[in-house]
């Protein structure tokens, strides 16, 4: 009988509960945890495919020092010695840690403790800086603390949900489906989507405001003015619980004095703006959900405060079904903030600039040093590496060579840095290539600890697999280095529960509930300090702050909503309105670079694809890097659908497919962030992004990069399907993706090979000694096809054409599943057409159940289907995570014509 373990998904900030079952043969299956309050059993396509990510292929399994495998003692001695030597020679601020929202809270805590309390520098920052730091800064300015006021239940209790800067349907699918269900159960629920793009989230929108990018502040300042002019003020709340409303309204009037001025700035119809304002003003229960589209600007903090101002003025905060709601991008971005993972924080939501907080933390840690000023934020940190100010950096569980702005500059900085340590579970990433020391870390399924999701809910990630070879927990690795640097007593942890108890105890240390106490803090786990191993192992999901009786019982209570009492964590105890003037993007368009590039996520991939890129069913929906462009912009640039294009600016250029679509606003482009140099030759989108940051939060501006676009002319297009991963692809353009038992490669080049047969053999026969070989070459049509076999089994095939008239890939992949091909099937390969018995499902639309577009269209046509429910009953498509439902709806609509 299979053993089941309850754990938590390692992807986005929704924090879904997962049940992992391990059978007698060690096979793992994954289902949603119906008892978990985040998802109640639902999983998105990525979460549902977690069992497919547990293969140790590609894992980093042994410590490596300067390219040589070493035992742990030697590797740890090297790291400790080199860090200490750099500190002794150049000072504490010459070293830095760059950590990640992928870490567990316990890992994060130990890393922050070592850097800020024992090395004595605040040069530790996290990739959460790139996605959520403006939300943090905005909340701290308004509330005096980094507090998310509400909970997921508010989405179901709201009467109006405003989605702004968030494609929730693709980036947080489970939350989106909770809204879909709530809307189905409650027809009075209204959804407004504010987004320049028509995304999948617009499928449930009662009103879509296709706002001009970068004008969110004008829209919400206009809303504040409207609320004031129409006397939609919660007078008692504003007078007794807030400060600064008059200055905020005066600033808003300068930016957005009238609806027609807002319409001009935002390029929206006045009637749509008035409709939105009226909805907000007359609806008591309003939740405003915002994410990267608000945060990732050079003025993202002001945009956050413009939203919060409207909720403060109307008093819509701290009560069921209402409030501003920042949705985090990573599984433990919130946990990292709790332990001070950002360079301008101390642990337990204390402030590094506050002398009393510093003394409190140093006293609790009994540390020899405490950082006394903010450290370098992510972009600053890597700039300091580039200039040589930082001599040594330790990177944990993240891939900054891909994800940071000006990624080529980041790579150059790492190349010349004196000492680079990388802790990761993956051996080959764009970042690990620069490591002097590689340390093998445990990953999901092996590690044990806690994470905190977007609604402040702490959940357990539990181990259900034995870690392979020398993989170790990140907290263990950091603690071992700390011991070798002379801090053994303070880092003598044996289990993750030891760290959690210390973390919880620090949160409660001198944490008073008195309004006049300067050490009063929002983050408090007093009831969870002193847990036994058993209690920790049985810990149920709970939202902080956690009150009640401490330790030996489970008699503790979480807190669903904050600020219900009207008390905040500012010096006065009152929430602060923030005057938002006219924040403009620093990245200005020009005649040379007339288009604005926006970057973001796609449905089935995660970050730089080190995990999801290995799962065939997650790579079938979108398997190539692309850029979305409006038809008028495409016409002006002479672009054709699906042709290769070059997107460039003064910093870099990338090559990808053109997707011409009305969903993209004119003058704007969209590209996904996921493709690294492990999966494509020239698609590093962040190489284009400027290192411009918000002056308050330090968050980079990923949503507005000035670029130009033009066709990328090639003489041939092609693709390869191979059982084995290929090396040394000598083409101008390539991208690869994982199929079921195969690797798929898309290729193109500006020059023709001298001899196609030699060229193809060089690629397809890399691991073969005496290959069986078949090929076809039509010189007049510039068409070439080849296939390699081994004892009648297809090993690889290649198709080339001067145009993009290449065969479908699906039926060809099906041939690889067969142990042998007969003569008819072999002939079909060179003919480029399936036999009568073969069917091509087409590009996958539903990743959860592997349903292709051709299968869907045939079913719709044959069975005369008219609804997504009918499609689901017949094919199951759309019945799991639901993120494919907008695309299925589109297919149903197109089939009517």
N, C-alpha and C positions, 0 to 999 in steps of 0.2 A: 504494500500500500504506500502511496506517495506521501512524503512528509511535506507539510505546508508551512510556510513562514510568511507572516505579514510584514511588508516593508513599504518603501515609498519610492515612487518613480524618480529617476535622476535627470529628467529633462526640465521642462519649464517651471515657472513659479507657481503653477496651480497646486502642485504638491499632492498628486493623486496617490491614494492608497493602492497597493499592489499585493496580490497573493501569489507567491512563487511556490510551485509544487515540484519536488525533486523525486523521481521514481527510483526503483531499485537499481536501474542501470545508469543513474546519474543524469538522466534526461530532465530538462527543466521546461515547465510550461508556466505561462503567466496569465492571470486573469485580474480584473479589477476587484478591489475590496469594497463590497457593498456596505460595509459598516463605516468606512472612512468618510468623514464629513465634507471632504473636498470634492469627491467624485461619485460617491454612492455606487461604486461598481463600474462606472464608465472609464474607458481608456481611449486615448487618441491613437492614430495609426502608429506613431512612434512607440508609445507605451505598450500597445498590443504586440509589438514586434521585439520587445526587450529580450525574450528568450533567444532570439536569433543573433544577439550581440555578444554572447558569452563564450564564443570560440576564442581560444588563446592565440590563434593566428595573428601575427603582427604585434603581439604583446612584447613589452619590455620586461624581461624575466630575470636578468642579472644586472648588478651594478657594473657600470663601465667607467673607467677612468682613462681619459685621453685615448679612447678607442679600444682599450684592452679590458676584458672582463676581470673583475676583481671580487674578492669576498666583501661582505658588508663592513667588517672592521677596517679594512684598508681604505675602502671608499669613504667611509664616515670620517676616518682620521684625516684623509686628504681634504675633505670639505671643511672640517673644523680648523685645521691648521692654516689653510689658505685664507679663510675668512678672518681668522685672528691676525694673521700676518698683515693683511690689507688694513685692518682696523688699527693695528699698532703703528703702521707706517703712514697712513693717510687720514686716520680719524674715523669716528663712528659713522659719519654720514657718507663715507665712501663705499658703503655696502647697501644693498637694497634687496627686498623680497617683492616679487610680483605674484600675487595669489589669485584665487578664483572662486566664483560662486558654485563651482563643481565640488569644492571641498565640503566635508562635513563640518558642523559647528565646532566639534572637538579639535579637528585639524587646524581650523582657522584660529581657534583660541590659543593654541600652543605657539603657532607661528607669530601671532601678534604679541604674545607675552615675551617671546625670545627677542624680537626686534625692538619693541618699545621699552621693555622693562629691564633687559639685561644687556643687549648690545647698546641700548640707549639712544636709538635713532627712530624717527617716525617714517623712515623711508620704506614703508610697506604699503603697497596699494594693490587694488584688485581689479579684475576685469569688470566687476560690477560698476566701476567708475564709468564704463563705456555705455551703460544702459540705464542705470537708475539713480545716479548721484544727483541729478537735478531735482528729482522727486524728493530725495532726502533733504537737500538744501531748502527747497520750497516749504516742506513740512516743518523743518526746524525754524525757519523764519516766522511761519504762521503760528505754530503750536508750541514752540520752544523745545520740541523733541521730534525725533524721527518716528512719528506714530502714524500708522494707517488706521483711520478711525473706525472703519466698518468691517463687515464680514461678507462672505459669499451669499449668505441667506438674504442679504439686502437686495441682491439682484432679483430674487424671486418675490420680494415684498414691495419692490418699487412700483410706481405707476409710470415713471418716465426714466429710461436709461439713455444716457448720452455716451456714445462710444466716440472718443476723440483721440487721434494718434494711435489707434490700435486696430489692427486687422485680427480681431479676436478669433474669428472662424478658423484661421490658419495658425496663429501663434499661441492661442490658448483654447484649443477646440472644446475641451470639456466644459469650461466656463461658458463658452458660446452656446453649447447644447443645453446648458441649464437655463439660459435665457430663452432659447427656442422653445423649450418645454414650458417655461413660465408664460410665454406669450401664447402658446397654444391653450394652456389652462385658464389664462386670464386675458380675454380679448381686449380689455381696456388698457393693457400695458402698451406703451408707445416707445419705440426705439428710434433715436436720431443718431445717424452716423455722420461724423465730421471728418472728412478725408478727401484729399485731392484726387485720389484714385477710387475707382469703383471696384472695390475688393469683394471677396466672397462674403464678408460681413454685411454688405449692403443687401444681401438676400432677404434679411428680416427687417430692413429699415422702413419705417413709415415715412421718414424724411432723410434724404441724403444731401448734405451740404458739401458740394465739391469745391471746397475752399481753395483760394489761392495759397500755395505753400508758403508757410512762414507768417501767416496773418492771424493765427489763433488768438494772439493777444488782443487784436482789434475786435474780434468777434466776442470774446468774453468781457473785455472792457465795455463794449457796447451793451452787453447783457447787464452789466452792473449799472450802467447809466439808465437803462430801461427799467430795471427794478426800482431804482431810486425815484425816477420820474413818475412811476405808476404806484408809488407808495407800497411796494411789495417788500417791506422791511419787517423783520421780526424785532420790533422796537425793544422789547424787554431783553432779548438775548444780546443784541448789538450794544445796548447801553450798559448792561451789567457784566457781559462776558467778553467784550472785545475792545480794542483800541485802534485808532487810526483810520476809521471809516471815511472821515471827511477828506483827508489827504488822498486816499485811494480813489474816491469818487472824482475829485478835482483832476487827478492825473488821468483817469479814464475819460473824462470829458475832453481833454486835450487830444487824445488818440481817436476817440469814437464819439463825437458829440451827437450824432444822429444815426438813424437807421440807414439813410441814404449814403452817409460817409462810410459806414461799415460795408455797405454793398459795394461801394467803389473800391475800397481797400481789398476786400475778400473776393471780389468779382462774383458775387452772388445776387440773385434776385431779391429785391427788397421784401417781396411777399414771403419768400422762404425764411428770411431772417426774422421777420415779424412773427411768423408762425412759430419758429423755434423759441423766440423770446416769450411769446404768450404761453406756450406750453410749459416752459420752465417757471414762469411767474405764477401760473395758476395750478400747478401740480405740487402738492405738498411733498410727496415721496419721490425724490429725484436722486439718482445715483449717477455721478459723472466718472466714467471709467477712462483712464488715460494711461498711456505707456510710451514706448520709444518715440512715436511721432510727435509727442510733446517735449520729451526730455532731450532728444538728440539734436539740439540747436545751440548756437553760441549764446543764446539767451533763454535756454530751456527753463531755468529756475523762475524767471519772470512769468513764463507761460503757465507754469504750475501754480504760481500765486494768483494769476488772473482767474484761474478756475476756482481756487479755494476762496478767493474774495467773494464770489457769487454765492457760495454755500454759507459763508459766515454772515453775509448781509441778510440772507433769507432765513438764517437759523437752521438750515437743513444739514445738520451734522449731529452725530451722537445718538440718533434715534433710528428705530427700524426703518429700512427701506430708503435711506437717504445718506448722502455724504460724498465727498471726493474720494476716489478709490484708485490708488496707484497700483497697477498690476506689474509685478516684477517679471523679469525675463528668465532668470536662472533658478534652479531648484533651491539654492541656499543663499541667494543674494541677501535675503533678510537676516539669515543667521550670521553671515559675515559682518553685517552692520551691527548686530548685537554684540559682537566680541571686539569691535573696533578695527575691522579689516581695512577700512579706508584710512588714508594717510593723515587726515585731519580729525580723526576720532581717537578716543580711548575706549577701553573695554566697557561693556555694560552701559552703553549709551552715555558715557561721560565725555566731556570736552577736553581736548588736549590743551586748549588755551586757558583753561580754568585751573588756577593754582591749587584750589581746594580739591578738585577732582584728581589732579596729578598726585597730590599728597596721599589721597585716599587709596588710589590704585597702588602706588609704590609701597605704602604701608601694608596693604593686603598681600601683595606679592613678595614683600621683603626683598625687594630688588635693589641692586647697587646703583642703578641709574634709572632715570625715567625721562623719556623724550619730553622736552619742554616747549616744543613748537611743532606746528604741522610739518609733515614731510612732503616729499615730492609726489604730486599726483601723476597718474599713469603717463600722460604725454610728456610732462616735465621730467619724469623719471627716466624715460628712454632718451630724451634729449640730453640728459646728464650723462647717460652711458655713452652717447655718441661723442660728446665733448671730452670725455675722460674724467669727468668729475666723480662719477661712480665707477669704481674699479672692479667690483664683483656684484653679481646679481644671481639670486636663486629664484627660479620660475617654477611654480607649482600648479599642475593640472590646468594649464591653459596654453594657448598657441598665439602669442602676441605677434609673431612674424607674419601672421595672416590678418589678425583682427584689429590691430591698431591702425590709425591713420598713417598715411605715408609709409606703407609697409616695407617698401624697398629701403627706406631710411632706417627702419627698425632692424632689418636684416643686416645692414651695414654696421649699425651700432653693435649688434651682437657679435658680428664677425671680428671686430677689433677690441671687444671688451676683454680685459685681462683674465677674468675668471667667470665662467658661466656654469651654473648648476641647473639641471632640469629634473624635477620629479614628475614622472608621468607613468601611465599604464601602457602607452603606445610607444613603440620603438621609433617609428619613422613619421615625423611631422615636419612641417616647415621650420619649427623652432628647435627640435632636438638635434638637427644637423649642426647647430652652433655650440652645442654643449661640450664643455671640457669633462664634466662628470654627469652621468645619467644614473638616476636612482629609481628602481622599479617600485611603483606604488600600487596598492590594491585599487580595485575599481568596484563598481556596483555589483552586488551579489557576494562580495568577499569582505567588504568593510562594514564596520559597526559603529553607529553613532546617531546623531540627530540632524534634522534640517528644519527650517522654518519657511513656510510658504507666504504668499502675498497677503493672507488674512491674519498673519501673526500666529499661525497654528504650527506648533512644534510637533513633529512626527519622527518616529524611529525609522532609520534605515538599518535593517538587520542583515547579518551575513547568513547565507544559506549554501555557500560553496566554499570549499577549501581553496585558499589562495595558491596559485601556481608558483612553483620554484621559489625564488627569493623575494617575491612581491610582499611589501610590508605596508601597514597603515601610514598615512602621511604624518599623523601625530607622533608615531614611534620614531620615524626617520628624523623629524625635527628635534625631538627630545634627546635622541642619541647624539646629535650634533651639539645640542646645548650642554649635555654632560661633558663632552670632550672639550668644551670651551670653559669648563670650570663651574658649571651651574647644576651639578648633579642633584643636590638636595631639592631644588625647586622644580625639577623636571623628572621626578622619580615616579612617573605614572606606570601602572601595570596594565590597566584596562581603560577603555573609553569612559566608563562610568566614573572613574576617578577625576577625569577632566571635566565631565559634565557637572559633577557635584561642586567642583571648585568654581566653575563658571556661574552656577546658580547661586552659590554663596557670595560671590563678588557682586552679583546683581542686587542682592539684599543688604550688602554691607553698608551700614550707616545710611540706608535708604529710608527716609522718613516720609510719612504721609502728610506731614505738616506743610501747609501752603507757604509758610515763611522760611522753611528750611532750604538753604541753597543746594543741598545735596538730594533734594526730592527728585526722583527720576521715574520715567514711565516704565522702563524695563525692569521687572522684578519677578524673580522665580523663587521667592522665599520658601514656598511650599514644596519645592522640588529639590532643595539642597539636602544632602545626607541620604540619598536613596541607596538602598542595598542593590546588589547586583541583580537580584530577582525583581525588585521593584522597577529598576531601570529597564530590564529586559521586557517587563510587562507594561511599560509606560504607554498610555493611550494618547491619541492626538489631543492637544490642549492649546488654547490660545493664551498668550501672555498679555498682561501680567497674570501670574498664577498666585492666588491667595488661598488661605485656609490653613489647616494644621500641617506643620512641616513633617516630612520624612515618614516615619514608620507606618503610616497608613496611606490609603489612596484617597483620603478625604481632602482633596484640593479642588479648587474651582478655577476655571479659566475665565477670561473676560471677552465676551463677544464684541462689545462696542466700547469705544473710548469716548470720553468727553460728555457722557450723558449728564454729568453734574455741572457742566459749564465751566469746569476748572481745567486750566491748561498748565503747561510746564515752563512758561515764560517767567521772568522776574516778577511781574505783576499778577501772574496767575490768569491773565486774560489773553485771548487769541489776538494776533496782530494782523490787521489789514496791511498789505504791502502795496505801495503806490507803484503801478506798472506804467511806465511812460510809453516810449516808442521803440521797443527792442527790434532792431533790424539785423538781418543776417549779415555777417561779415563777408561772406562769399558772394561777391557781386557778379552778375552776369555781364558779358561784354560781347562786342561784335565778333571777336575771335572765339569766345566760348559762350555761346548764346543759350545753352540748355542747362537746366537744373537737374542734377542726378540725385536721386533718392535711393538709399540702399535699405534692404530689410530681409525678412525671412520668407521661406516658402513652406508649404504645408508639411512635407514628410522629412525634411532634413533639419539637422541640429548643428548650430555653430559651424565648425570647420570640417564636419562629416567624419571625424575620426571614429565615431561609433556608428552613426546611421548610414554612412557611406558603405559599410560592409554588408548591409542587409538588402538582398535583391528586391524584396517587395517595396522597400522605401525608395528605391532608385528608379522605379518604372514609370512613375507619374511625370516627373521632370528629371531628365538625366543629363542635360547639358546646361552650361551657363547661358544666360540670355539677357536681353535688355528689352523692356517694354517701351514702345514709342507710339505716340498719337499718329493716326493716318496722315494728317496734314504735315506734320513734321517729317514723316517718312517720305512723303511726296517731295517736299522741299529738298531733302537730302538725297533723293533718287534711290531710296531703299526699297527692296522687295521683301515680301514675307519669307522668313526662315533663311534668308541669306546671311552670310557672315558680315559683321560690321566691326568697325574699330571705334571705340569710345576713348577719347583722349583729352588731356589738358597739359599744362606746362610741366606736370610732375611725372606722368606715366601714360601708358595706353594699355587697353585690354581688348581682346577679341572675343566675340560671342555671337549668338544667334539673334536676329531681329524678330521680335514678336510685335506685330503691328496691331494695335487694339484701341477701340474707342474708350476703354476703361481708363486709359492713361490721359491725363489732362495735357493740353497742348503746351509746348515749351518745357515739358518735364519728362524725365526718363526714370525708369526703375530697374535696378539690378539686385539680384540676391547676393548675400554676403558669404555663402557657404564654400565656394570653390577655392581650394588651395592649390599649391603646386603639386600636391599628391594626386589631384584629380583633373587638372587641366594645365595646359602649357602657359596660357596668357589670360587668365580671368580673375586676377587678384583685384577685386573691386576697391579695396581699401588703399591700394597703391595710388588711386586717383584722389582720395579724400585728403583735404588739407588738415593740418594740425591746429585748427582753430578751436578754442574751447570756451565754454561758458566761464566768465570771470569769477562767478560765485562757486559753482560746483566743480569746475574743471572737466566737465563732460564734453567730449568732442562733438562737432557738428557733422553728423553723418547724413543728415537729411537735405543738405543743400551744397552740392559741389558743382562748380561751373565747368562744363565740358562741351565738347563738340562731337559730332558723330558723322561717319562717312562709310561708304561701302568698303569692304576689304576684298579686293578682287583676287580670285584664285583660279588656277587652271584646272583643278580637279577637286572633287569631293569624294569621300569614301568612308567606309566603316569596316571594322574588324570585329569578329566574335571569336574569342579564344578561351580554351580551358585554363590557360595559364596566363598570369600577368606578364605583360611585355615590358621590356626595357629599351631604352635608347630609341624613342620615337623621333625620327628625324623629319619632322614636318613643321610647317609654319603654325598650324593649328591642330590641337588634339584635346580631347577630353575623354575620360574613362568613367565607367560605372560598373557596378557589380550586378550581374544577372544570376539566375539560378544555375549554379555550377559553371558559370562562364564569366569572363570579363568582356565588356562592350567598349569599343573605341570608335569615336567619331573623328575623322581626319580631313584635312584640306591643306593644299599647298599652292604656292604661287609659281612653282617650277615643276615641269614634268621630269620624272626619273629618266635616265638614259635607257634603262632596260626594265620594263615592268616585272618580268619574271624574276630577275635578280633582286629587285627591290622587295617584292612580295615574299620571296623565300627568306630574305634577310630578316623580315619581321615575323613570319609565321613559323619558321623552322628554328627558332632560337634554341630550343631544347631538344631538337630531334637529330638523330644520326642518319637514319635512312628513311626519310619520310615518303609516304605514298602521296603523290601530288597530282592534282588535276587543275587545269586552268583554261581560260577562254579569253581571247583578246580580239576585239573588233576595233581595228586601227582607225577606220573611217568614222566610227561613232565615238571614238575616244572612250571606249568602255572596256574594263578589265575585271575578270573574276577569277578567283583561285580558292582552292580548298586543300587542306592537308588531312590525311587519314592515318590511323594506326590500327592495323588488323580490322579494317572496315569501319572503325568508329571515327566519327568526325572529331577532329582536334581543333581546327581553326579554319576560318574562311575570311576572305577579303573581297569587297565590292568597290569598284571605282567607276565614276562617270564624270564627264565634263560639266554636267548639270546636276541638279539635285533630284534626279529621277532614279532613286535607289530603292531596292526592294524593302518591304516591311521586315522588321527585325524579328517579330514574334515567332513566326513559323520556323524561321531559321534556328532560333534558340531551342525550339522544341526538338529539332533533329539531334541536338547534343545530348538529349536525355536517352537516346536509343543506343543500345550496345553495338549495333551494326546497322548500316544503311544498305538497302538493296540498290540495284542499278538504276531503278526509276527515281528513287530519292536522291541518289548521287547526281543524276542528270538534272534534277530540278534545281539543284544548287547553282550550277553553271548557267541554267536557263533563267535563273532569277525569279522563278514562279513556283508556288507550292503545287503539289499534286492535288488531285481532286479530294483526297481524304484529309488533307491538312487544312486547318483553319487558323486564321490569325486573329487573336483577340484584340489586337491593336494596342495603342498606348493605354496603360493602366490608369483608370479613373479612381476606382475604389481600391486603395492599397490594403485595407483590412481583409478583404475577401478576394483580392486579385481579379477584379472584373475590369475588362478592357472596354475601350470606346466602341469597337466594332461589335462586341457582344451586346452592349447596351443598346446600340442603335438597331441591331437586328431584333432584339427582344421587344423594343418599343414599337417597331414597325409591324412585326409578326403578330404581337398580342394586343396591338392598339392600346398601349399603356398611356395614361394621361397624367399620372401623379407619381411623385417620388415614393409614396407608400406602396403603390402597385409594383414599382420597380423593386423595392425592398423585399416584398413578399415573394417575388419570383426569383430574384438573383442574390438577395441579402445585401446588395450594394446600398450603402448609406445607412445601414441599421446598427452600426457600431459607434464610431466616433462622430459620424455625421459631417465630417469636414468636406466630403465629396458631394454633398447634397446640392450646393449651388451649381456645380458643374452638371450634375444629373438634371437639374431643373432647366438649365440652358439647352441640354440635348433634347429634352421633352418639348421645349418651345420651338427649337429649330425643326423638329420632326413634324410640327403642325403645318409648316409652310411647304 
